[in-house]
Amino acid sequence: KTLNIDVSRIEQRITSQTKAILAVDVFGHPAEWDELEQIARKHDLLLIEDSAEALGSEYKGCKAGTFGDAALYAFYPNKQMTTGEGGVVLTNGEQIAKLCRSLRNQGRGEGNEWLKHERLGYNYRLSDIHCALGLAQLERIDELLGRRALVAQAYNDRLKDVEGVSIPYVAPHIKIGWFVYVVRLADHYSRADRDRILQELKKIGIGCGNYFSPIHLQPFYREQFGYQLGDFPVTEHSSDRTIALPFFAGLSEAEVNHVVSALRQLL
């Protein structure tokens, strides 16, 4: 229902080479973090929370981004808040924090020696200008999240009884900080049907997307690891039928009505 990792199948995939569990809060819906933390502790694995899409979400009353050994938020312009580009890593582990500070600063150490590089690093420094934008957005975060929630509710109200479409599922113990609004077509629709609907929506000026494509079928992963169609059938089946509808804090009810009306006509 949530499209998150199936915790019941994790342990059977753990091998002697497994170092960590990386779980994603897909579309802003937190994964099952109680079970994930139990499995990680049992097998002495690091646990990483990819909460890039989940700023403002909560799992059993706890904020997304507070689980595991490290977590992250992303601040790309389409997120709940933005710094223009970039993101943050959150951790209570001092060694992880030091490593992240070094990696983002071209591998430099904690000292002041600018030309001393302790490891291979990158230029992931977030500039003061980006941070200033982020601080201004952070001051309005409750407003921004609230407006996005109203847009999501408007979509829910208009789509919940539409045959052939499933609205986003939210588990009872979850609060969503809405990032995107993604619907799923019923099983009898094919990928070609979904693509036709996307094309027709775009023809009339409605921005939408096939969000998102399976990672294992990206060219790099195919070439590097030999993944192929059929390796992750649930992922592929869901991806073939998802449609990301227009979604941002300023979307009006009239615009939501227009999108829903157009989608109904194409089903």
TORKOL-4160 file (C-alpha; in steps of 0.2 Angstrom, whole numbers, padded with zeros to 4 digits, m for minus):
267
<pt num="1" X="0000" Y="0000" Z="0000"/>
<pt num="2" X="0014" Y="0013" Z="0005"/>
<pt num="3" X="0027" Y="0007" Z="m0008"/>
<pt num="4" X="0039" Y="0007" Z="0006"/>
<pt num="5" X="0052" Y="m0007" Z="0009"/>
<pt num="6" X="0044" Y="m0024" Z="0014"/>
<pt num="7" X="0051" Y="m0027" Z="0032"/>
<pt num="8" X="0046" Y="m0045" Z="0032"/>
<pt num="9" X="0058" Y="m0049" Z="0018"/>
<pt num="10" X="0073" Y="m0040" Z="0024"/>
<pt num="11" X="0081" Y="m0054" Z="0034"/>
<pt num="12" X="0081" Y="m0067" Z="0020"/>
<pt num="13" X="0091" Y="m0055" Z="0010"/>
<pt num="14" X="0105" Y="m0051" Z="0023"/>
<pt num="15" X="0122" Y="m0059" Z="0019"/>
<pt num="16" X="0139" Y="m0059" Z="0026"/>
<pt num="17" X="0143" Y="m0044" Z="0015"/>
<pt num="18" X="0128" Y="m0033" Z="0021"/>
<pt num="19" X="0134" Y="m0018" Z="0030"/>
<pt num="20" X="0118" Y="m0007" Z="0031"/>
<pt num="21" X="0100" Y="m0006" Z="0028"/>
<pt num="22" X="0094" Y="0010" Z="0018"/>
<pt num="23" X="0076" Y="0012" Z="0019"/>
<pt num="24" X="0066" Y="0026" Z="0010"/>
<pt num="25" X="0051" Y="0036" Z="0016"/>
<pt num="26" X="0043" Y="0034" Z="m0001"/>
<pt num="27" X="0033" Y="0050" Z="m0006"/>
<pt num="28" X="0034" Y="0056" Z="0011"/>
<pt num="29" X="0026" Y="0041" Z="0020"/>
<pt num="30" X="0038" Y="0034" Z="0033"/>
<pt num="31" X="0044" Y="0016" Z="0033"/>
<pt num="32" X="0041" Y="0004" Z="0047"/>
<pt num="33" X="0055" Y="0011" Z="0058"/>
<pt num="34" X="0052" Y="0000" Z="0074"/>
<pt num="35" X="0054" Y="m0016" Z="0064"/>
<pt num="36" X="0069" Y="m0009" Z="0054"/>
<pt num="37" X="0078" Y="m0004" Z="0070"/>
<pt num="38" X="0075" Y="m0021" Z="0078"/>
<pt num="39" X="0082" Y="m0030" Z="0062"/>
<pt num="40" X="0097" Y="m0018" Z="0061"/>
<pt num="41" X="0101" Y="m0021" Z="0080"/>
<pt num="42" X="0099" Y="m0040" Z="0078"/>
<pt num="43" X="0111" Y="m0041" Z="0064"/>
<pt num="44" X="0123" Y="m0027" Z="0069"/>
<pt num="45" X="0120" Y="m0016" Z="0054"/>
<pt num="46" X="0120" Y="0002" Z="0051"/>
<pt num="47" X="0102" Y="0009" Z="0048"/>
<pt num="48" X="0100" Y="0024" Z="0036"/>
<pt num="49" X="0084" Y="0034" Z="0034"/>
<pt num="50" X="0081" Y="0042" Z="0017"/>
<pt num="51" X="0069" Y="0055" Z="0022"/>
<pt num="52" X="0072" Y="0066" Z="0007"/>
<pt num="53" X="0054" Y="0067" Z="0003"/>
<pt num="54" X="0047" Y="0066" Z="0021"/>
<pt num="55" X="0051" Y="0083" Z="0029"/>
<pt num="56" X="0037" Y="0086" Z="0042"/>
<pt num="57" X="0031" Y="0068" Z="0042"/>
<pt num="58" X="0029" Y="0058" Z="0058"/>
<pt num="59" X="0030" Y="0040" Z="0062"/>
<pt num="60" X="0020" Y="0036" Z="0078"/>
<pt num="61" X="0023" Y="0054" Z="0084"/>
<pt num="62" X="0041" Y="0055" Z="0080"/>
<pt num="63" X="0048" Y="0066" Z="0066"/>
<pt num="64" X="0054" Y="0058" Z="0050"/>
<pt num="65" X="0073" Y="0060" Z="0050"/>
<pt num="66" X="0076" Y="0055" Z="0068"/>
<pt num="67" X="0078" Y="0036" Z="0065"/>
<pt num="68" X="0093" Y="0025" Z="0062"/>
<pt num="69" X="0111" Y="0030" Z="0063"/>
<pt num="70" X="0109" Y="0044" Z="0050"/>
<pt num="71" X="0095" Y="0052" Z="0040"/>
<pt num="72" X="0094" Y="0065" Z="0027"/>
<pt num="73" X="0083" Y="0079" Z="0021"/>
<pt num="74" X="0083" Y="0086" Z="0003"/>
<pt num="75" X="0080" Y="0104" Z="m0001"/>
<pt num="76" X="0078" Y="0103" Z="m0020"/>
<pt num="77" X="0065" Y="0116" Z="m0026"/>
<pt num="78" X="0051" Y="0104" Z="m0027"/>
<pt num="79" X="0053" Y="0098" Z="m0009"/>
<pt num="80" X="0042" Y="0104" Z="0006"/>
<pt num="81" X="0055" Y="0118" Z="0009"/>
<pt num="82" X="0070" Y="0123" Z="m0002"/>
<pt num="83" X="0088" Y="0130" Z="m0001"/>
<pt num="84" X="0088" Y="0131" Z="m0020"/>
<pt num="85" X="0099" Y="0115" Z="m0020"/>
<pt num="86" X="0107" Y="0104" Z="m0008"/>
<pt num="87" X="0101" Y="0095" Z="0008"/>
<pt num="88" X="0107" Y="0090" Z="0026"/>
<pt num="89" X="0113" Y="0074" Z="0034"/>
<pt num="90" X="0106" Y="0071" Z="0052"/>
<pt num="91" X="0115" Y="0060" Z="0065"/>
<pt num="92" X="0119" Y="0058" Z="0083"/>
<pt num="93" X="0135" Y="0049" Z="0079"/>
<pt num="94" X="0150" Y="0060" Z="0080"/>
<pt num="95" X="0161" Y="0049" Z="0069"/>
<pt num="96" X="0147" Y="0049" Z="0055"/>
<pt num="97" X="0146" Y="0068" Z="0057"/>
<pt num="98" X="0165" Y="0070" Z="0055"/>
<pt num="99" X="0165" Y="0059" Z="0040"/>
<pt num="100" X="0151" Y="0069" Z="0032"/>
<pt num="101" X="0159" Y="0086" Z="0035"/>
<pt num="102" X="0175" Y="0079" Z="0028"/>
<pt num="103" X="0167" Y="0072" Z="0012"/>
<pt num="104" X="0157" Y="0087" Z="0008"/>
<pt num="105" X="0173" Y="0098" Z="0010"/>
<pt num="106" X="0184" Y="0089" Z="m0003"/>
<pt num="107" X="0190" Y="0077" Z="0010"/>
<pt num="108" X="0198" Y="0089" Z="0022"/>
<pt num="109" X="0200" Y="0085" Z="0040"/>
<pt num="110" X="0194" Y="0094" Z="0055"/>
<pt num="111" X="0209" Y="0106" Z="0056"/>
<pt num="112" X="0212" Y="0122" Z="0047"/>
<pt num="113" X="0225" Y="0115" Z="0035"/>
<pt num="114" X="0216" Y="0120" Z="0018"/>
<pt num="115" X="0228" Y="0110" Z="0007"/>
<pt num="116" X="0227" Y="0094" Z="0018"/>
<pt num="117" X="0215" Y="0081" Z="0011"/>
<pt num="118" X="0213" Y="0065" Z="0022"/>
<pt num="119" X="0202" Y="0056" Z="0010"/>
<pt num="120" X="0193" Y="0057" Z="m0007"/>
<pt num="121" X="0180" Y="0070" Z="m0005"/>
<pt num="122" X="0168" Y="0081" Z="m0015"/>
<pt num="123" X="0162" Y="0099" Z="m0015"/>
<pt num="124" X="0145" Y="0097" Z="m0007"/>
<pt num="125" X="0147" Y="0113" Z="0003"/>
<pt num="126" X="0130" Y="0122" Z="0005"/>
<pt num="127" X="0133" Y="0141" Z="0003"/>
<pt num="128" X="0128" Y="0155" Z="0015"/>
<pt num="129" X="0116" Y="0161" Z="0001"/>
<pt num="130" X="0107" Y="0144" Z="0000"/>
<pt num="131" X="0107" Y="0143" Z="0019"/>
<pt num="132" X="0099" Y="0160" Z="0021"/>
<pt num="133" X="0085" Y="0155" Z="0009"/>
<pt num="134" X="0083" Y="0139" Z="0019"/>
<pt num="135" X="0081" Y="0148" Z="0035"/>
<pt num="136" X="0068" Y="0160" Z="0028"/>
<pt num="137" X="0059" Y="0144" Z="0022"/>
<pt num="138" X="0061" Y="0136" Z="0039"/>
<pt num="139" X="0052" Y="0151" Z="0047"/>
<pt num="140" X="0037" Y="0147" Z="0037"/>
<pt num="141" X="0038" Y="0128" Z="0037"/>
<pt num="142" X="0021" Y="0125" Z="0046"/>
<pt num="143" X="0012" Y="0137" Z="0034"/>
<pt num="144" X="0020" Y="0128" Z="0019"/>
<pt num="145" X="0016" Y="0110" Z="0026"/>
<pt num="146" X="m0002" Y="0116" Z="0030"/>
<pt num="147" X="m0005" Y="0123" Z="0013"/>
<pt num="148" X="0002" Y="0107" Z="0005"/>
<pt num="149" X="m0010" Y="0096" Z="0016"/>
<pt num="150" X="m0025" Y="0106" Z="0010"/>
<pt num="151" X="m0020" Y="0103" Z="m0008"/>
<pt num="152" X="m0018" Y="0084" Z="m0004"/>
<pt num="153" X="m0035" Y="0084" Z="0004"/>
<pt num="154" X="m0043" Y="0093" Z="m0010"/>
<pt num="155" X="m0037" Y="0079" Z="m0022"/>
<pt num="156" X="m0042" Y="0066" Z="m0010"/>
<pt num="157" X="m0060" Y="0072" Z="m0009"/>
<pt num="158" X="m0062" Y="0073" Z="m0028"/>
<pt num="159" X="m0053" Y="0057" Z="m0032"/>
<pt num="160" X="m0058" Y="0045" Z="m0018"/>
<pt num="161" X="m0073" Y="0038" Z="m0027"/>
<pt num="162" X="m0066" Y="0038" Z="m0045"/>
<pt num="163" X="m0066" Y="0020" Z="m0052"/>
<pt num="164" X="m0049" Y="0015" Z="m0058"/>
<pt num="165" X="m0039" Y="0026" Z="m0047"/>
<pt num="166" X="m0031" Y="0023" Z="m0030"/>
<pt num="167" X="m0027" Y="0039" Z="m0020"/>
<pt num="168" X="m0011" Y="0039" Z="m0008"/>
<pt num="169" X="m0013" Y="0027" Z="0007"/>
<pt num="170" X="m0008" Y="0034" Z="0024"/>
<pt num="171" X="m0007" Y="0022" Z="0038"/>
<pt num="172" X="m0016" Y="0026" Z="0054"/>
<pt num="173" X="0000" Y="0029" Z="0064"/>
<pt num="174" X="0007" Y="0041" Z="0051"/>
<pt num="175" X="0006" Y="0059" Z="0048"/>
<pt num="176" X="0012" Y="0065" Z="0031"/>
<pt num="177" X="0022" Y="0080" Z="0027"/>
<pt num="178" X="0016" Y="0080" Z="0009"/>
<pt num="179" X="0029" Y="0081" Z="m0005"/>
<pt num="180" X="0020" Y="0074" Z="m0020"/>
<pt num="181" X="0003" Y="0068" Z="m0024"/>
<pt num="182" X="0004" Y="0052" Z="m0033"/>
<pt num="183" X="m0011" Y="0041" Z="m0039"/>
<pt num="184" X="m0010" Y="0023" Z="m0045"/>
<pt num="185" X="m0021" Y="0016" Z="m0059"/>
<pt num="186" X="m0030" Y="0000" Z="m0056"/>
<pt num="187" X="m0021" Y="m0017" Z="m0062"/>
<pt num="188" X="m0031" Y="m0018" Z="m0078"/>
<pt num="189" X="m0022" Y="m0003" Z="m0084"/>
<pt num="190" X="m0005" Y="m0006" Z="m0093"/>
<pt num="191" X="0010" Y="0005" Z="m0094"/>
<pt num="192" X="0005" Y="0010" Z="m0111"/>
<pt num="193" X="m0012" Y="0016" Z="m0104"/>
<pt num="194" X="m0003" Y="0026" Z="m0091"/>
<pt num="195" X="0009" Y="0034" Z="m0104"/>
<pt num="196" X="m0006" Y="0038" Z="m0115"/>
<pt num="197" X="m0015" Y="0047" Z="m0100"/>
<pt num="198" X="0001" Y="0057" Z="m0096"/>
<pt num="199" X="0003" Y="0062" Z="m0114"/>
<pt num="200" X="m0015" Y="0068" Z="m0115"/>
<pt num="201" X="m0013" Y="0078" Z="m0099"/>
<pt num="202" X="0002" Y="0086" Z="m0105"/>
<pt num="203" X="m0006" Y="0091" Z="m0121"/>
<pt num="204" X="m0018" Y="0102" Z="m0112"/>
<pt num="205" X="m0005" Y="0110" Z="m0101"/>
<pt num="206" X="m0007" Y="0099" Z="m0086"/>
<pt num="207" X="0011" Y="0095" Z="m0079"/>
<pt num="208" X="0012" Y="0077" Z="m0073"/>
<pt num="209" X="0025" Y="0063" Z="m0073"/>
<pt num="210" X="0028" Y="0044" Z="m0072"/>
<pt num="211" X="0035" Y="0046" Z="m0054"/>
<pt num="212" X="0046" Y="0037" Z="m0052"/>
<pt num="213" X="0055" Y="0025" Z="m0063"/>
<pt num="214" X="0063" Y="0009" Z="m0054"/>
<pt num="215" X="0081" Y="0012" Z="m0049"/>
<pt num="216" X="0087" Y="m0005" Z="m0054"/>
<pt num="217" X="0082" Y="m0002" Z="m0072"/>
<pt num="218" X="0092" Y="0014" Z="m0073"/>
<pt num="219" X="0106" Y="0012" Z="m0086"/>
<pt num="220" X="0120" Y="0013" Z="m0073"/>
<pt num="221" X="0113" Y="m0001" Z="m0062"/>
<pt num="222" X="0109" Y="m0012" Z="m0077"/>
<pt num="223" X="0127" Y="m0010" Z="m0083"/>
<pt num="224" X="0135" Y="m0011" Z="m0066"/>
<pt num="225" X="0125" Y="m0024" Z="m0057"/>
<pt num="226" X="0116" Y="m0034" Z="m0071"/>
<pt num="227" X="0099" Y="m0030" Z="m0066"/>
<pt num="228" X="0085" Y="m0033" Z="m0078"/>
<pt num="229" X="0066" Y="m0032" Z="m0081"/>
<pt num="230" X="0057" Y="m0044" Z="m0069"/>
<pt num="231" X="0070" Y="m0043" Z="m0055"/>
<pt num="232" X="0058" Y="m0032" Z="m0044"/>
<pt num="233" X="0041" Y="m0036" Z="m0050"/>
<pt num="234" X="0031" Y="m0026" Z="m0037"/>
<pt num="235" X="0042" Y="m0011" Z="m0040"/>
<pt num="236" X="0040" Y="m0013" Z="m0059"/>
<pt num="237" X="0021" Y="m0016" Z="m0058"/>
<pt num="238" X="0018" Y="0000" Z="m0047"/>
<pt num="239" X="0030" Y="0011" Z="m0057"/>
<pt num="240" X="0020" Y="0006" Z="m0073"/>
<pt num="241" X="0004" Y="0013" Z="m0065"/>
<pt num="242" X="0009" Y="0029" Z="m0055"/>
<pt num="243" X="0005" Y="0046" Z="m0060"/>
<pt num="244" X="0011" Y="0062" Z="m0051"/>
<pt num="245" X="m0002" Y="0075" Z="m0052"/>
<pt num="246" X="0002" Y="0094" Z="m0051"/>
<pt num="247" X="0006" Y="0098" Z="m0033"/>
<pt num="248" X="0013" Y="0113" Z="m0024"/>
<pt num="249" X="0007" Y="0124" Z="m0010"/>
<pt num="250" X="m0001" Y="0137" Z="m0021"/>
<pt num="251" X="m0012" Y="0126" Z="m0031"/>
<pt num="252" X="m0030" Y="0132" Z="m0031"/>
<pt num="253" X="m0046" Y="0122" Z="m0029"/>
<pt num="254" X="m0051" Y="0128" Z="m0047"/>
<pt num="255" X="m0034" Y="0120" Z="m0053"/>
<pt num="256" X="m0037" Y="0104" Z="m0043"/>
<pt num="257" X="m0054" Y="0103" Z="m0051"/>
<pt num="258" X="m0047" Y="0105" Z="m0068"/>
<pt num="259" X="m0034" Y="0092" Z="m0066"/>
<pt num="260" X="m0047" Y="0079" Z="m0059"/>
<pt num="261" X="m0059" Y="0083" Z="m0072"/>
<pt num="262" X="m0046" Y="0080" Z="m0086"/>
<pt num="263" X="m0040" Y="0064" Z="m0078"/>
<pt num="264" X="m0058" Y="0057" Z="m0076"/>
<pt num="265" X="m0061" Y="0060" Z="m0095"/>
<pt num="266" X="m0045" Y="0050" Z="m0099"/>
<pt num="267" X="m0048" Y="0035" Z="m0089"/>
